[in-house]
Amino acid sequence: MQSVERRLQVLEDIEAIRTLKARYLFACDRKDVATFRACFADGRVEIDYGAVGKFDSADALAKVFRDMACHEHMIEMHHGANPQIQIVDDNAARGTWSLHYSLINTQTKGLTQLAGYYEDEYRKQNGAWKISKTRFVATSTLALDYTDAVAKALFAGRAPPLPG
């Protein structure tokens, strides 16, 4: 049986990881590149965001985030839910999260709704939990065009089409 101290530490670590993911999602919506970047571990990370790309550094992902998403015409909402977090040891954990994502692009008159899940790994650096590996798997996507004030489906299916 684990000691009370160990059980309390596990609960504190799980709550710290929940807070980390909430900070990450909020930074996405607020277009806060510095906070977004700070959610990831320093050094080598593994990031697979499907159609957005694969990255081996948080700095590379932060650049793509800044270039693609950080515009006034990109109105986003990231809603994470159903966290399943497992503490592996004092410095490693993993988790799975559901995501519901909405994007209104006022420039192109497009609306995207995306659902899926994150498969994350975390490591503790300098006493703080950080995302060290993450993969997003799309489970449903709906893309609409509202150019003529009438919604027209551009795509409906599991994973979004690749850009280009």
Phi and psi in radians as a Rosetta constraint file:
Dihedral C 1 N 2 CA 2 C 2 CIRCULARHARMONIC -1.285 0.35
Dihedral N 2 CA 2 C 2 N 3 CIRCULARHARMONIC 2.624 0.35
Dihedral C 2 N 3 CA 3 C 3 CIRCULARHARMONIC -1.224 0.35
Dihedral N 3 CA 3 C 3 N 4 CIRCULARHARMONIC 2.790 0.35
Dihedral C 3 N 4 CA 4 C 4 CIRCULARHARMONIC -1.038 0.35
Dihedral N 4 CA 4 C 4 N 5 CIRCULARHARMONIC -0.674 0.35
Dihedral C 4 N 5 CA 5 C 5 CIRCULARHARMONIC -1.098 0.35
Dihedral N 5 CA 5 C 5 N 6 CIRCULARHARMONIC -0.750 0.35
Dihedral C 5 N 6 CA 6 C 6 CIRCULARHARMONIC -1.163 0.35
Dihedral N 6 CA 6 C 6 N 7 CIRCULARHARMONIC -0.774 0.35
Dihedral C 6 N 7 CA 7 C 7 CIRCULARHARMONIC -1.070 0.35
Dihedral N 7 CA 7 C 7 N 8 CIRCULARHARMONIC -0.702 0.35
Dihedral C 7 N 8 CA 8 C 8 CIRCULARHARMONIC -1.143 0.35
Dihedral N 8 CA 8 C 8 N 9 CIRCULARHARMONIC -0.727 0.35
Dihedral C 8 N 9 CA 9 C 9 CIRCULARHARMONIC -1.072 0.35
Dihedral N 9 CA 9 C 9 N 10 CIRCULARHARMONIC -0.730 0.35
Dihedral C 9 N 10 CA 10 C 10 CIRCULARHARMONIC -1.068 0.35
Dihedral N 10 CA 10 C 10 N 11 CIRCULARHARMONIC -0.779 0.35
Dihedral C 10 N 11 CA 11 C 11 CIRCULARHARMONIC -1.094 0.35
Dihedral N 11 CA 11 C 11 N 12 CIRCULARHARMONIC -0.724 0.35
Dihedral C 11 N 12 CA 12 C 12 CIRCULARHARMONIC -1.131 0.35
Dihedral N 12 CA 12 C 12 N 13 CIRCULARHARMONIC -0.688 0.35
Dihedral C 12 N 13 CA 13 C 13 CIRCULARHARMONIC -1.155 0.35
Dihedral N 13 CA 13 C 13 N 14 CIRCULARHARMONIC -0.755 0.35
Dihedral C 13 N 14 CA 14 C 14 CIRCULARHARMONIC -1.060 0.35
Dihedral N 14 CA 14 C 14 N 15 CIRCULARHARMONIC -0.770 0.35
Dihedral C 14 N 15 CA 15 C 15 CIRCULARHARMONIC -1.146 0.35
Dihedral N 15 CA 15 C 15 N 16 CIRCULARHARMONIC -0.644 0.35
Dihedral C 15 N 16 CA 16 C 16 CIRCULARHARMONIC -1.123 0.35
Dihedral N 16 CA 16 C 16 N 17 CIRCULARHARMONIC -0.659 0.35
Dihedral C 16 N 17 CA 17 C 17 CIRCULARHARMONIC -1.222 0.35
Dihedral N 17 CA 17 C 17 N 18 CIRCULARHARMONIC -0.702 0.35
Dihedral C 17 N 18 CA 18 C 18 CIRCULARHARMONIC -1.031 0.35
Dihedral N 18 CA 18 C 18 N 19 CIRCULARHARMONIC -0.763 0.35
Dihedral C 18 N 19 CA 19 C 19 CIRCULARHARMONIC -1.123 0.35
Dihedral N 19 CA 19 C 19 N 20 CIRCULARHARMONIC -0.699 0.35
Dihedral C 19 N 20 CA 20 C 20 CIRCULARHARMONIC -1.037 0.35
Dihedral N 20 CA 20 C 20 N 21 CIRCULARHARMONIC -0.841 0.35
Dihedral C 20 N 21 CA 21 C 21 CIRCULARHARMONIC -1.152 0.35
Dihedral N 21 CA 21 C 21 N 22 CIRCULARHARMONIC -0.687 0.35
Dihedral C 21 N 22 CA 22 C 22 CIRCULARHARMONIC -1.083 0.35
Dihedral N 22 CA 22 C 22 N 23 CIRCULARHARMONIC -0.720 0.35
Dihedral C 22 N 23 CA 23 C 23 CIRCULARHARMONIC -1.096 0.35
Dihedral N 23 CA 23 C 23 N 24 CIRCULARHARMONIC -0.736 0.35
Dihedral C 23 N 24 CA 24 C 24 CIRCULARHARMONIC -1.057 0.35
Dihedral N 24 CA 24 C 24 N 25 CIRCULARHARMONIC -0.889 0.35
Dihedral C 24 N 25 CA 25 C 25 CIRCULARHARMONIC -1.108 0.35
Dihedral N 25 CA 25 C 25 N 26 CIRCULARHARMONIC -0.708 0.35
Dihedral C 25 N 26 CA 26 C 26 CIRCULARHARMONIC -1.156 0.35
Dihedral N 26 CA 26 C 26 N 27 CIRCULARHARMONIC -0.676 0.35
Dihedral C 26 N 27 CA 27 C 27 CIRCULARHARMONIC -1.099 0.35
Dihedral N 27 CA 27 C 27 N 28 CIRCULARHARMONIC -0.650 0.35
Dihedral C 27 N 28 CA 28 C 28 CIRCULARHARMONIC -1.042 0.35
Dihedral N 28 CA 28 C 28 N 29 CIRCULARHARMONIC -0.855 0.35
Dihedral C 28 N 29 CA 29 C 29 CIRCULARHARMONIC -1.174 0.35
Dihedral N 29 CA 29 C 29 N 30 CIRCULARHARMONIC -0.596 0.35
Dihedral C 29 N 30 CA 30 C 30 CIRCULARHARMONIC -1.501 0.35
Dihedral N 30 CA 30 C 30 N 31 CIRCULARHARMONIC -0.070 0.35
Dihedral C 30 N 31 CA 31 C 31 CIRCULARHARMONIC 1.063 0.35
Dihedral N 31 CA 31 C 31 N 32 CIRCULARHARMONIC 0.661 0.35
Dihedral C 31 N 32 CA 32 C 32 CIRCULARHARMONIC -1.695 0.35
Dihedral N 32 CA 32 C 32 N 33 CIRCULARHARMONIC 1.579 0.35
Dihedral C 32 N 33 CA 33 C 33 CIRCULARHARMONIC -1.104 0.35
Dihedral N 33 CA 33 C 33 N 34 CIRCULARHARMONIC -0.715 0.35
Dihedral C 33 N 34 CA 34 C 34 CIRCULARHARMONIC -1.117 0.35
Dihedral N 34 CA 34 C 34 N 35 CIRCULARHARMONIC -0.800 0.35
Dihedral C 34 N 35 CA 35 C 35 CIRCULARHARMONIC -1.174 0.35
Dihedral N 35 CA 35 C 35 N 36 CIRCULARHARMONIC -0.729 0.35
Dihedral C 35 N 36 CA 36 C 36 CIRCULARHARMONIC -0.927 0.35
Dihedral N 36 CA 36 C 36 N 37 CIRCULARHARMONIC -0.924 0.35
Dihedral C 36 N 37 CA 37 C 37 CIRCULARHARMONIC -1.085 0.35
Dihedral N 37 CA 37 C 37 N 38 CIRCULARHARMONIC -0.683 0.35
Dihedral C 37 N 38 CA 38 C 38 CIRCULARHARMONIC -1.168 0.35
Dihedral N 38 CA 38 C 38 N 39 CIRCULARHARMONIC -0.245 0.35
Dihedral C 38 N 39 CA 39 C 39 CIRCULARHARMONIC -1.328 0.35
Dihedral N 39 CA 39 C 39 N 40 CIRCULARHARMONIC -0.261 0.35
Dihedral C 39 N 40 CA 40 C 40 CIRCULARHARMONIC -1.781 0.35
Dihedral N 40 CA 40 C 40 N 41 CIRCULARHARMONIC 2.650 0.35
Dihedral C 40 N 41 CA 41 C 41 CIRCULARHARMONIC -1.143 0.35
Dihedral N 41 CA 41 C 41 N 42 CIRCULARHARMONIC 2.655 0.35
Dihedral C 41 N 42 CA 42 C 42 CIRCULARHARMONIC -1.361 0.35
Dihedral N 42 CA 42 C 42 N 43 CIRCULARHARMONIC 2.773 0.35
Dihedral C 42 N 43 CA 43 C 43 CIRCULARHARMONIC 1.451 0.35
Dihedral N 43 CA 43 C 43 N 44 CIRCULARHARMONIC -2.752 0.35
Dihedral C 43 N 44 CA 44 C 44 CIRCULARHARMONIC -1.256 0.35
Dihedral N 44 CA 44 C 44 N 45 CIRCULARHARMONIC 2.288 0.35
Dihedral C 44 N 45 CA 45 C 45 CIRCULARHARMONIC -2.271 0.35
Dihedral N 45 CA 45 C 45 N 46 CIRCULARHARMONIC 2.862 0.35
Dihedral C 45 N 46 CA 46 C 46 CIRCULARHARMONIC -2.085 0.35
Dihedral N 46 CA 46 C 46 N 47 CIRCULARHARMONIC 2.029 0.35
Dihedral C 46 N 47 CA 47 C 47 CIRCULARHARMONIC -2.240 0.35
Dihedral N 47 CA 47 C 47 N 48 CIRCULARHARMONIC 2.146 0.35
Dihedral C 47 N 48 CA 48 C 48 CIRCULARHARMONIC -2.213 0.35
Dihedral N 48 CA 48 C 48 N 49 CIRCULARHARMONIC 1.763 0.35
Dihedral C 48 N 49 CA 49 C 49 CIRCULARHARMONIC -1.896 0.35
Dihedral N 49 CA 49 C 49 N 50 CIRCULARHARMONIC 0.630 0.35
Dihedral C 49 N 50 CA 50 C 50 CIRCULARHARMONIC 0.975 0.35
Dihedral N 50 CA 50 C 50 N 51 CIRCULARHARMONIC -2.093 0.35
Dihedral C 50 N 51 CA 51 C 51 CIRCULARHARMONIC -1.079 0.35
Dihedral N 51 CA 51 C 51 N 52 CIRCULARHARMONIC -0.421 0.35
Dihedral C 51 N 52 CA 52 C 52 CIRCULARHARMONIC -1.289 0.35
Dihedral N 52 CA 52 C 52 N 53 CIRCULARHARMONIC -0.589 0.35
Dihedral C 52 N 53 CA 53 C 53 CIRCULARHARMONIC 2.345 0.35
Dihedral N 53 CA 53 C 53 N 54 CIRCULARHARMONIC 3.047 0.35
Dihedral C 53 N 54 CA 54 C 54 CIRCULARHARMONIC -2.010 0.35
Dihedral N 54 CA 54 C 54 N 55 CIRCULARHARMONIC 2.483 0.35
Dihedral C 54 N 55 CA 55 C 55 CIRCULARHARMONIC -2.451 0.35
Dihedral N 55 CA 55 C 55 N 56 CIRCULARHARMONIC 2.557 0.35
Dihedral C 55 N 56 CA 56 C 56 CIRCULARHARMONIC -1.985 0.35
Dihedral N 56 CA 56 C 56 N 57 CIRCULARHARMONIC 0.170 0.35
Dihedral C 56 N 57 CA 57 C 57 CIRCULARHARMONIC -2.563 0.35
Dihedral N 57 CA 57 C 57 N 58 CIRCULARHARMONIC 2.532 0.35
Dihedral C 57 N 58 CA 58 C 58 CIRCULARHARMONIC -1.160 0.35
Dihedral N 58 CA 58 C 58 N 59 CIRCULARHARMONIC -0.541 0.35
Dihedral C 58 N 59 CA 59 C 59 CIRCULARHARMONIC -1.112 0.35
Dihedral N 59 CA 59 C 59 N 60 CIRCULARHARMONIC -0.696 0.35
Dihedral C 59 N 60 CA 60 C 60 CIRCULARHARMONIC -1.128 0.35
Dihedral N 60 CA 60 C 60 N 61 CIRCULARHARMONIC -0.739 0.35
Dihedral C 60 N 61 CA 61 C 61 CIRCULARHARMONIC -1.137 0.35
Dihedral N 61 CA 61 C 61 N 62 CIRCULARHARMONIC -0.726 0.35
Dihedral C 61 N 62 CA 62 C 62 CIRCULARHARMONIC -1.079 0.35
Dihedral N 62 CA 62 C 62 N 63 CIRCULARHARMONIC -0.620 0.35
Dihedral C 62 N 63 CA 63 C 63 CIRCULARHARMONIC -1.137 0.35
Dihedral N 63 CA 63 C 63 N 64 CIRCULARHARMONIC -0.787 0.35
Dihedral C 63 N 64 CA 64 C 64 CIRCULARHARMONIC -1.112 0.35
Dihedral N 64 CA 64 C 64 N 65 CIRCULARHARMONIC -0.722 0.35
Dihedral C 64 N 65 CA 65 C 65 CIRCULARHARMONIC -1.020 0.35
Dihedral N 65 CA 65 C 65 N 66 CIRCULARHARMONIC -0.830 0.35
Dihedral C 65 N 66 CA 66 C 66 CIRCULARHARMONIC -1.075 0.35
Dihedral N 66 CA 66 C 66 N 67 CIRCULARHARMONIC -0.788 0.35
Dihedral C 66 N 67 CA 67 C 67 CIRCULARHARMONIC -1.256 0.35
Dihedral N 67 CA 67 C 67 N 68 CIRCULARHARMONIC -0.669 0.35
Dihedral C 67 N 68 CA 68 C 68 CIRCULARHARMONIC -1.570 0.35
Dihedral N 68 CA 68 C 68 N 69 CIRCULARHARMONIC -0.739 0.35
Dihedral C 68 N 69 CA 69 C 69 CIRCULARHARMONIC -1.861 0.35
Dihedral N 69 CA 69 C 69 N 70 CIRCULARHARMONIC -0.365 0.35
Dihedral C 69 N 70 CA 70 C 70 CIRCULARHARMONIC -1.523 0.35
Dihedral N 70 CA 70 C 70 N 71 CIRCULARHARMONIC 1.162 0.35
Dihedral C 70 N 71 CA 71 C 71 CIRCULARHARMONIC -2.392 0.35
Dihedral N 71 CA 71 C 71 N 72 CIRCULARHARMONIC 2.566 0.35
Dihedral C 71 N 72 CA 72 C 72 CIRCULARHARMONIC -1.052 0.35
Dihedral N 72 CA 72 C 72 N 73 CIRCULARHARMONIC -0.512 0.35
Dihedral C 72 N 73 CA 73 C 73 CIRCULARHARMONIC -1.401 0.35
Dihedral N 73 CA 73 C 73 N 74 CIRCULARHARMONIC -0.102 0.35
Dihedral C 73 N 74 CA 74 C 74 CIRCULARHARMONIC -1.773 0.35
Dihedral N 74 CA 74 C 74 N 75 CIRCULARHARMONIC 1.745 0.35
Dihedral C 74 N 75 CA 75 C 75 CIRCULARHARMONIC -1.796 0.35
Dihedral N 75 CA 75 C 75 N 76 CIRCULARHARMONIC 1.975 0.35
Dihedral C 75 N 76 CA 76 C 76 CIRCULARHARMONIC -2.121 0.35
Dihedral N 76 CA 76 C 76 N 77 CIRCULARHARMONIC 2.709 0.35
Dihedral C 76 N 77 CA 77 C 77 CIRCULARHARMONIC -2.471 0.35
Dihedral N 77 CA 77 C 77 N 78 CIRCULARHARMONIC 2.056 0.35
Dihedral C 77 N 78 CA 78 C 78 CIRCULARHARMONIC -1.873 0.35
Dihedral N 78 CA 78 C 78 N 79 CIRCULARHARMONIC 2.102 0.35
Dihedral C 78 N 79 CA 79 C 79 CIRCULARHARMONIC -2.135 0.35
Dihedral N 79 CA 79 C 79 N 80 CIRCULARHARMONIC 1.889 0.35
Dihedral C 79 N 80 CA 80 C 80 CIRCULARHARMONIC -1.609 0.35
Dihedral N 80 CA 80 C 80 N 81 CIRCULARHARMONIC 2.530 0.35
Dihedral C 80 N 81 CA 81 C 81 CIRCULARHARMONIC -2.650 0.35
Dihedral N 81 CA 81 C 81 N 82 CIRCULARHARMONIC 3.012 0.35
Dihedral C 81 N 82 CA 82 C 82 CIRCULARHARMONIC 0.961 0.35
Dihedral N 82 CA 82 C 82 N 83 CIRCULARHARMONIC 0.830 0.35
Dihedral C 82 N 83 CA 83 C 83 CIRCULARHARMONIC -1.152 0.35
Dihedral N 83 CA 83 C 83 N 84 CIRCULARHARMONIC 2.377 0.35
Dihedral C 83 N 84 CA 84 C 84 CIRCULARHARMONIC -2.193 0.35
Dihedral N 84 CA 84 C 84 N 85 CIRCULARHARMONIC 1.760 0.35
Dihedral C 84 N 85 CA 85 C 85 CIRCULARHARMONIC -1.977 0.35
Dihedral N 85 CA 85 C 85 N 86 CIRCULARHARMONIC 2.303 0.35
Dihedral C 85 N 86 CA 86 C 86 CIRCULARHARMONIC -2.164 0.35
Dihedral N 86 CA 86 C 86 N 87 CIRCULARHARMONIC 2.164 0.35
Dihedral C 86 N 87 CA 87 C 87 CIRCULARHARMONIC -1.464 0.35
Dihedral N 87 CA 87 C 87 N 88 CIRCULARHARMONIC 2.112 0.35
Dihedral C 87 N 88 CA 88 C 88 CIRCULARHARMONIC -1.467 0.35
Dihedral N 88 CA 88 C 88 N 89 CIRCULARHARMONIC -0.850 0.35
Dihedral C 88 N 89 CA 89 C 89 CIRCULARHARMONIC -2.739 0.35
Dihedral N 89 CA 89 C 89 N 90 CIRCULARHARMONIC -2.938 0.35
Dihedral C 89 N 90 CA 90 C 90 CIRCULARHARMONIC -1.057 0.35
Dihedral N 90 CA 90 C 90 N 91 CIRCULARHARMONIC -0.401 0.35
Dihedral C 90 N 91 CA 91 C 91 CIRCULARHARMONIC -2.209 0.35
Dihedral N 91 CA 91 C 91 N 92 CIRCULARHARMONIC 0.168 0.35
Dihedral C 91 N 92 CA 92 C 92 CIRCULARHARMONIC -2.481 0.35
Dihedral N 92 CA 92 C 92 N 93 CIRCULARHARMONIC 2.483 0.35
Dihedral C 92 N 93 CA 93 C 93 CIRCULARHARMONIC -2.670 0.35
Dihedral N 93 CA 93 C 93 N 94 CIRCULARHARMONIC 2.904 0.35
Dihedral C 93 N 94 CA 94 C 94 CIRCULARHARMONIC -2.459 0.35
Dihedral N 94 CA 94 C 94 N 95 CIRCULARHARMONIC 2.767 0.35
Dihedral C 94 N 95 CA 95 C 95 CIRCULARHARMONIC -2.756 0.35
Dihedral N 95 CA 95 C 95 N 96 CIRCULARHARMONIC 2.771 0.35
Dihedral C 95 N 96 CA 96 C 96 CIRCULARHARMONIC -2.211 0.35
Dihedral N 96 CA 96 C 96 N 97 CIRCULARHARMONIC 2.377 0.35
Dihedral C 96 N 97 CA 97 C 97 CIRCULARHARMONIC -2.343 0.35
Dihedral N 97 CA 97 C 97 N 98 CIRCULARHARMONIC 2.453 0.35
Dihedral C 97 N 98 CA 98 C 98 CIRCULARHARMONIC -1.413 0.35
Dihedral N 98 CA 98 C 98 N 99 CIRCULARHARMONIC 2.636 0.35
Dihedral C 98 N 99 CA 99 C 99 CIRCULARHARMONIC -2.342 0.35
Dihedral N 99 CA 99 C 99 N 100 CIRCULARHARMONIC 2.339 0.35
Dihedral C 99 N 100 CA 100 C 100 CIRCULARHARMONIC -2.064 0.35
Dihedral N 100 CA 100 C 100 N 101 CIRCULARHARMONIC 2.178 0.35
Dihedral C 100 N 101 CA 101 C 101 CIRCULARHARMONIC -2.195 0.35
Dihedral N 101 CA 101 C 101 N 102 CIRCULARHARMONIC 2.358 0.35
Dihedral C 101 N 102 CA 102 C 102 CIRCULARHARMONIC -2.215 0.35
Dihedral N 102 CA 102 C 102 N 103 CIRCULARHARMONIC 2.433 0.35
Dihedral C 102 N 103 CA 103 C 103 CIRCULARHARMONIC -2.323 0.35
Dihedral N 103 CA 103 C 103 N 104 CIRCULARHARMONIC 2.244 0.35
Dihedral C 103 N 104 CA 104 C 104 CIRCULARHARMONIC -1.967 0.35
Dihedral N 104 CA 104 C 104 N 105 CIRCULARHARMONIC 2.081 0.35
Dihedral C 104 N 105 CA 105 C 105 CIRCULARHARMONIC -1.812 0.35
Dihedral N 105 CA 105 C 105 N 106 CIRCULARHARMONIC 1.789 0.35
Dihedral C 105 N 106 CA 106 C 106 CIRCULARHARMONIC -1.279 0.35
Dihedral N 106 CA 106 C 106 N 107 CIRCULARHARMONIC -0.254 0.35
Dihedral C 106 N 107 CA 107 C 107 CIRCULARHARMONIC -1.395 0.35
Dihedral N 107 CA 107 C 107 N 108 CIRCULARHARMONIC -0.824 0.35
Dihedral C 107 N 108 CA 108 C 108 CIRCULARHARMONIC -1.643 0.35
Dihedral N 108 CA 108 C 108 N 109 CIRCULARHARMONIC -0.092 0.35
Dihedral C 108 N 109 CA 109 C 109 CIRCULARHARMONIC 1.086 0.35
Dihedral N 109 CA 109 C 109 N 110 CIRCULARHARMONIC 0.800 0.35
Dihedral C 109 N 110 CA 110 C 110 CIRCULARHARMONIC -2.036 0.35
Dihedral N 110 CA 110 C 110 N 111 CIRCULARHARMONIC 2.622 0.35
Dihedral C 110 N 111 CA 111 C 111 CIRCULARHARMONIC -2.275 0.35
Dihedral N 111 CA 111 C 111 N 112 CIRCULARHARMONIC 2.248 0.35
Dihedral C 111 N 112 CA 112 C 112 CIRCULARHARMONIC -2.187 0.35
Dihedral N 112 CA 112 C 112 N 113 CIRCULARHARMONIC 2.314 0.35
Dihedral C 112 N 113 CA 113 C 113 CIRCULARHARMONIC -2.092 0.35
Dihedral N 113 CA 113 C 113 N 114 CIRCULARHARMONIC 2.263 0.35
Dihedral C 113 N 114 CA 114 C 114 CIRCULARHARMONIC -2.341 0.35
Dihedral N 114 CA 114 C 114 N 115 CIRCULARHARMONIC 2.396 0.35
Dihedral C 114 N 115 CA 115 C 115 CIRCULARHARMONIC -2.227 0.35
Dihedral N 115 CA 115 C 115 N 116 CIRCULARHARMONIC 2.649 0.35
Dihedral C 115 N 116 CA 116 C 116 CIRCULARHARMONIC 3.066 0.35
Dihedral N 116 CA 116 C 116 N 117 CIRCULARHARMONIC -2.753 0.35
Dihedral C 116 N 117 CA 117 C 117 CIRCULARHARMONIC -2.558 0.35
Dihedral N 117 CA 117 C 117 N 118 CIRCULARHARMONIC 2.652 0.35
Dihedral C 117 N 118 CA 118 C 118 CIRCULARHARMONIC -1.718 0.35
Dihedral N 118 CA 118 C 118 N 119 CIRCULARHARMONIC 2.451 0.35
Dihedral C 118 N 119 CA 119 C 119 CIRCULARHARMONIC -1.992 0.35
Dihedral N 119 CA 119 C 119 N 120 CIRCULARHARMONIC 1.922 0.35
Dihedral C 119 N 120 CA 120 C 120 CIRCULARHARMONIC -2.003 0.35
Dihedral N 120 CA 120 C 120 N 121 CIRCULARHARMONIC 2.669 0.35
Dihedral C 120 N 121 CA 121 C 121 CIRCULARHARMONIC -2.205 0.35
Dihedral N 121 CA 121 C 121 N 122 CIRCULARHARMONIC 2.557 0.35
Dihedral C 121 N 122 CA 122 C 122 CIRCULARHARMONIC -2.251 0.35
Dihedral N 122 CA 122 C 122 N 123 CIRCULARHARMONIC 2.634 0.35
Dihedral C 122 N 123 CA 123 C 123 CIRCULARHARMONIC -2.415 0.35
Dihedral N 123 CA 123 C 123 N 124 CIRCULARHARMONIC 2.627 0.35
Dihedral C 123 N 124 CA 124 C 124 CIRCULARHARMONIC -1.560 0.35
Dihedral N 124 CA 124 C 124 N 125 CIRCULARHARMONIC 2.179 0.35
Dihedral C 124 N 125 CA 125 C 125 CIRCULARHARMONIC -2.182 0.35
Dihedral N 125 CA 125 C 125 N 126 CIRCULARHARMONIC 2.185 0.35
Dihedral C 125 N 126 CA 126 C 126 CIRCULARHARMONIC 0.908 0.35
Dihedral N 126 CA 126 C 126 N 127 CIRCULARHARMONIC 0.701 0.35
Dihedral C 126 N 127 CA 127 C 127 CIRCULARHARMONIC 1.419 0.35
Dihedral N 127 CA 127 C 127 N 128 CIRCULARHARMONIC 0.048 0.35
Dihedral C 127 N 128 CA 128 C 128 CIRCULARHARMONIC -2.149 0.35
Dihedral N 128 CA 128 C 128 N 129 CIRCULARHARMONIC 2.437 0.35
Dihedral C 128 N 129 CA 129 C 129 CIRCULARHARMONIC -1.292 0.35
Dihedral N 129 CA 129 C 129 N 130 CIRCULARHARMONIC 2.412 0.35
Dihedral C 129 N 130 CA 130 C 130 CIRCULARHARMONIC -2.386 0.35
Dihedral N 130 CA 130 C 130 N 131 CIRCULARHARMONIC 2.692 0.35
Dihedral C 130 N 131 CA 131 C 131 CIRCULARHARMONIC -1.358 0.35
Dihedral N 131 CA 131 C 131 N 132 CIRCULARHARMONIC 2.167 0.35
Dihedral C 131 N 132 CA 132 C 132 CIRCULARHARMONIC -1.933 0.35
Dihedral N 132 CA 132 C 132 N 133 CIRCULARHARMONIC -0.371 0.35
Dihedral C 132 N 133 CA 133 C 133 CIRCULARHARMONIC -2.666 0.35
Dihedral N 133 CA 133 C 133 N 134 CIRCULARHARMONIC 2.368 0.35
Dihedral C 133 N 134 CA 134 C 134 CIRCULARHARMONIC -2.639 0.35
Dihedral N 134 CA 134 C 134 N 135 CIRCULARHARMONIC 2.543 0.35
Dihedral C 134 N 135 CA 135 C 135 CIRCULARHARMONIC -2.430 0.35
Dihedral N 135 CA 135 C 135 N 136 CIRCULARHARMONIC 2.337 0.35
Dihedral C 135 N 136 CA 136 C 136 CIRCULARHARMONIC -1.896 0.35
Dihedral N 136 CA 136 C 136 N 137 CIRCULARHARMONIC 2.297 0.35
Dihedral C 136 N 137 CA 137 C 137 CIRCULARHARMONIC -2.051 0.35
Dihedral N 137 CA 137 C 137 N 138 CIRCULARHARMONIC 2.050 0.35
Dihedral C 137 N 138 CA 138 C 138 CIRCULARHARMONIC -1.353 0.35
Dihedral N 138 CA 138 C 138 N 139 CIRCULARHARMONIC 2.373 0.35
Dihedral C 138 N 139 CA 139 C 139 CIRCULARHARMONIC -1.987 0.35
Dihedral N 139 CA 139 C 139 N 140 CIRCULARHARMONIC -0.378 0.35
Dihedral C 139 N 140 CA 140 C 140 CIRCULARHARMONIC -2.768 0.35
Dihedral N 140 CA 140 C 140 N 141 CIRCULARHARMONIC 2.520 0.35
Dihedral C 140 N 141 CA 141 C 141 CIRCULARHARMONIC -2.463 0.35
Dihedral N 141 CA 141 C 141 N 142 CIRCULARHARMONIC 2.390 0.35
Dihedral C 141 N 142 CA 142 C 142 CIRCULARHARMONIC -2.333 0.35
Dihedral N 142 CA 142 C 142 N 143 CIRCULARHARMONIC 2.090 0.35
Dihedral C 142 N 143 CA 143 C 143 CIRCULARHARMONIC -2.030 0.35
Dihedral N 143 CA 143 C 143 N 144 CIRCULARHARMONIC 2.227 0.35
Dihedral C 143 N 144 CA 144 C 144 CIRCULARHARMONIC -2.156 0.35
Dihedral N 144 CA 144 C 144 N 145 CIRCULARHARMONIC 2.633 0.35
Dihedral C 144 N 145 CA 145 C 145 CIRCULARHARMONIC -1.970 0.35
Dihedral N 145 CA 145 C 145 N 146 CIRCULARHARMONIC 2.242 0.35
Dihedral C 145 N 146 CA 146 C 146 CIRCULARHARMONIC -2.077 0.35
Dihedral N 146 CA 146 C 146 N 147 CIRCULARHARMONIC 0.547 0.35
Dihedral C 146 N 147 CA 147 C 147 CIRCULARHARMONIC -0.960 0.35
Dihedral N 147 CA 147 C 147 N 148 CIRCULARHARMONIC -0.790 0.35
Dihedral C 147 N 148 CA 148 C 148 CIRCULARHARMONIC -1.737 0.35
Dihedral N 148 CA 148 C 148 N 149 CIRCULARHARMONIC 0.484 0.35
Dihedral C 148 N 149 CA 149 C 149 CIRCULARHARMONIC 1.114 0.35
Dihedral N 149 CA 149 C 149 N 150 CIRCULARHARMONIC 0.223 0.35
Dihedral C 149 N 150 CA 150 C 150 CIRCULARHARMONIC -2.248 0.35
Dihedral N 150 CA 150 C 150 N 151 CIRCULARHARMONIC 2.178 0.35
Dihedral C 150 N 151 CA 151 C 151 CIRCULARHARMONIC -1.232 0.35
Dihedral N 151 CA 151 C 151 N 152 CIRCULARHARMONIC 2.281 0.35
Dihedral C 151 N 152 CA 152 C 152 CIRCULARHARMONIC -2.167 0.35
Dihedral N 152 CA 152 C 152 N 153 CIRCULARHARMONIC 2.188 0.35
Dihedral C 152 N 153 CA 153 C 153 CIRCULARHARMONIC -1.223 0.35
Dihedral N 153 CA 153 C 153 N 154 CIRCULARHARMONIC 2.225 0.35
Dihedral C 153 N 154 CA 154 C 154 CIRCULARHARMONIC -1.733 0.35
Dihedral N 154 CA 154 C 154 N 155 CIRCULARHARMONIC -0.565 0.35
Dihedral C 154 N 155 CA 155 C 155 CIRCULARHARMONIC -2.770 0.35
Dihedral N 155 CA 155 C 155 N 156 CIRCULARHARMONIC 2.408 0.35
Dihedral C 155 N 156 CA 156 C 156 CIRCULARHARMONIC -2.496 0.35
Dihedral N 156 CA 156 C 156 N 157 CIRCULARHARMONIC 2.114 0.35
Dihedral C 156 N 157 CA 157 C 157 CIRCULARHARMONIC 3.045 0.35
Dihedral N 157 CA 157 C 157 N 158 CIRCULARHARMONIC -2.835 0.35
Dihedral C 157 N 158 CA 158 C 158 CIRCULARHARMONIC -1.340 0.35
Dihedral N 158 CA 158 C 158 N 159 CIRCULARHARMONIC -1.148 0.35
Dihedral C 158 N 159 CA 159 C 159 CIRCULARHARMONIC -1.901 0.35
Dihedral N 159 CA 159 C 159 N 160 CIRCULARHARMONIC 2.511 0.35
Dihedral C 159 N 160 CA 160 C 160 CIRCULARHARMONIC -1.148 0.35
Dihedral N 160 CA 160 C 160 N 161 CIRCULARHARMONIC 2.633 0.35
Dihedral C 160 N 161 CA 161 C 161 CIRCULARHARMONIC -1.184 0.35
Dihedral N 161 CA 161 C 161 N 162 CIRCULARHARMONIC 2.657 0.35
Dihedral C 161 N 162 CA 162 C 162 CIRCULARHARMONIC -1.196 0.35
Dihedral N 162 CA 162 C 162 N 163 CIRCULARHARMONIC 2.507 0.35
Dihedral C 162 N 163 CA 163 C 163 CIRCULARHARMONIC -1.092 0.35
Dihedral N 163 CA 163 C 163 N 164 CIRCULARHARMONIC 2.662 0.35
